[in-house]
Amino acid sequence: MNTSRMLVAGCAVFVVLTLAGCCQQQSDDLMAQNRLQQERILSLENDLTQCEISLDQCLKDKETLAGLGGADLEAKDALIAALEADLEKKKAMIAKMQTQLLQSGAPLPPDLNIMLQDFARTSDMITFDEATGSLKFKSDLLFDLGSDKVAAGAVNALKQLAQIMNAAEGKQFDMVIVGHTDDVPIKKPSTRQAHPTNWHLSVHRSISVLNELTSGGLSPERMAVKGFGEYRPVEPNKPNKGGNAANRRVEIFIVPSSK
């Protein structure tokens, strides 16, 4: 009887260890894939910068040659057209890869997953999506209307998040901070001076979140910021630029470190 129990217990331990090993391998594979994706994006962005420099130089040369005409100008036109086509191709490829990187969202390691679940329960402003490894903050609670200054009640939450990401469980991950707004235009002159469009406001809010996380001890090199303005709503806005609170949000995607 004791021997049977020992065999059952041994089998159970073997199964648990095997499953744990499989999960860890899957997590490692996904991290490696994301890391390669990020490296490819960085390489493309470097190529894009060089292409833009070449295009800018060609445009300057074209202005110099504009009064001359002839074969030189035609050749320069052809080169500019080719560079512009290459620019658009690279921009489209980068956008596609960045979207895949954000939306592929691999499940996080169990320990970090639990820590973020517990963190999300501390505030009504935060939700955590376990499937994509992303946190969502309601902008109406994170910021005052039309402002990019983080509300006093949200500062401690961001500092707590910085502590989680600096813990052993979060050390191997970076964060992409993405701001969103509704479609209500910015009308107040003083607000428009600081944030001319919703696009500006969404990026400025992402930067403010980054600054609070940095203040909380998280290294800036582990964070990136993006802003989509009103252009990626999660729910329909009301007619006639009526907006929707659900679309006013800041999302933080937790991704494997690119270093």
C-alpha positions, 0 to 999 in steps of 0.5 A, a space after each residue: 500500500 505504501 509502495 503504491 502511494 509512493 508511486 502515485 506521489 512520484 508520478 504526480 511530482 513528475 507530471 507537475 515538473 514536466 508541465 512546469 518545464 513545458 510552460 517555462 519553455 513556452 514562455 522562454 520561446 515567446 520572450 525570444 520571439 518578441 526580442 527578435 521582433 523588437 530588434 528587427 523593428 530597431 533595425 528598420 527604424 535605423 534604416 528609416 532614419 538613414 532613408 529620411 536623411 538621404 531623401 532630405 539631401 535629395 530634396 535639397 539637391 533638387 532645389 539646387 538643380 531646379 533651374 537647370 532642368 535636363 537629365 540631372 533633374 530627371 534622375 534626381 526626380 527618379 531617385 526621390 520617387 524611389 526613396 519616398 516609396 522605400 520610406 512608405 514601405 519601411 513605415 508600413 512594415 514598422 507599423 505592422 510589426 509594432 502592432 503585432 508586438 503589442 497585440 501578440 501579448 504573450 501570457 506573463 510568468 505566473 508569479 508576475 501575473 499574480 502580482 499584477 492581478 493583485 495590483 489591479 485589484 487595488 484601484 477602480 482605475 486599473 484593469 489587467 488583461 491576463 491574456 495579453 499581459 497589459 494594464 489599462 488605466 482610466 484616464 478620467 481617474 488618472 488625469 484631470 480633464 484636458 490635463 497631462 498631470 497625473 492626479 495625486 490619487 494615481 501617483 502612488 499606484 504608479 509607484 507601486 507598479 514601478 516596484 513590481 517591475 523592479 522586483 525579481 519577477 518583473 526585471 526581465 520585462 519592459 513596458 510600452 505606454 500607450 495613450 488614447 483619447 475620445 474624439 472630443 476636440 480640444 477647445 479651451 485656448 489654454 489647453 490647446 496651447 499645451 496640447 494642440 490636438 488629441 494626439 498631442 494630449 495622448 502622447 503627453 499623458 504617456 510621457 507623464 506616466 513614464 515620468 511618474 514610473 521613473 520617479 518611482 525608480 523604474 529605469 527610463 530605458 525600460 519604457 517606450 511611449 506612444 499616443 494614438 489620440 482618438 484613432 483607436 477607440 475601444 467603443 463607439 464615440 457618441 455622435 457629433 464628437 460626443 466622446 466616450 469615457 471608455 476611449 479615454 485611457 492609458 494602456 501599458 503593455 508588458 513585453 520581454 526586455 529588448 536588451 
